[in-house]
Amino acid sequence: MSSCSQCGTTFSCGMVDTTSAQACWCTALPTAPKGEIMRDASGKAKTCMCQNCLSALRARRLAAASSAPKT
């Protein structure tokens, strides 16, 4: 089992958990740009997030990008 680096929920990740024969659901999402990587207080990159947290992050980032002034 994996643990969400955002909320702490445990979940099965097809990328790292040996109990799953399927690819992780996150592989169906677009690749996140480097600037979208979450970091902890020490600057270390956070790892896996559960589907709820990653989906919420993506939605916030898309909303922010779409509301940014166009130049």
C-alpha positions as CSV (number, residue, x, y, z in Angstrom):
1,M,0.0,0.0,0.0
2,S,1.0,3.6,-0.7
3,S,0.3,6.6,1.5
4,C,-0.8,9.9,0.0
5,S,1.8,12.6,0.6
6,Q,-0.9,15.2,0.9
7,C,-3.6,13.7,3.2
8,G,-2.1,10.5,4.5
9,T,-4.8,8.2,3.1
10,T,-3.5,4.7,2.2
11,F,-4.2,3.4,-1.3
12,S,-3.0,0.9,-3.9
13,C,-0.6,2.4,-6.4
14,G,0.0,0.2,-9.5
15,M,3.4,1.8,-10.1
16,V,5.0,0.9,-6.8
17,D,2.7,-1.7,-5.0
18,T,3.6,-5.3,-5.9
19,T,0.0,-6.4,-5.1
20,S,-1.4,-4.8,-8.3
21,A,-1.0,-6.2,-11.8
22,Q,-2.5,-3.1,-13.4
23,A,-0.9,0.3,-14.1
24,C,-1.8,3.0,-11.7
25,W,-4.8,5.2,-12.5
26,C,-2.5,8.2,-12.5
27,T,-0.8,7.0,-15.7
28,A,-4.0,8.0,-17.6
29,L,-3.5,11.7,-16.5
30,P,-1.4,14.2,-18.5
31,T,2.2,14.4,-17.3
32,A,2.6,17.2,-14.7
33,P,5.1,19.9,-15.5
34,K,8.0,20.3,-13.1
35,G,6.5,23.4,-11.6
36,E,3.5,21.5,-10.5
37,I,5.4,19.1,-8.2
38,M,4.4,19.5,-4.6
39,R,7.2,20.0,-2.1
40,D,7.4,19.6,1.6
41,A,8.7,22.2,4.0
42,S,12.3,21.1,3.5
43,G,11.9,21.4,-0.3
44,K,11.9,17.6,-0.9
45,A,9.5,16.5,-3.7
46,K,6.4,14.8,-2.4
47,T,5.6,11.4,-3.8
48,C,2.3,9.7,-4.7
49,M,-1.0,11.3,-4.0
50,C,-4.4,9.6,-3.7
51,Q,-6.8,10.1,-6.6
52,N,-8.8,12.7,-4.7
53,C,-5.8,14.9,-3.8
54,L,-4.2,14.6,-7.2
55,S,-7.5,15.4,-9.0
56,A,-8.1,18.4,-6.7
57,L,-4.5,19.7,-7.3
58,R,-4.9,19.3,-11.1
59,A,-8.3,21.1,-11.0
60,R,-6.8,24.0,-9.0
61,R,-3.9,24.4,-11.3
62,L,-6.1,24.3,-14.4
63,A,-8.4,26.9,-12.9
64,A,-5.5,29.1,-12.1
65,A,-4.0,28.8,-15.5
66,S,-7.3,29.5,-17.3
67,S,-7.9,32.6,-15.1
68,A,-4.4,34.0,-15.6
69,P,-4.3,37.2,-17.8
70,K,-3.4,36.5,-21.4
71,T,-0.5,38.4,-22.8
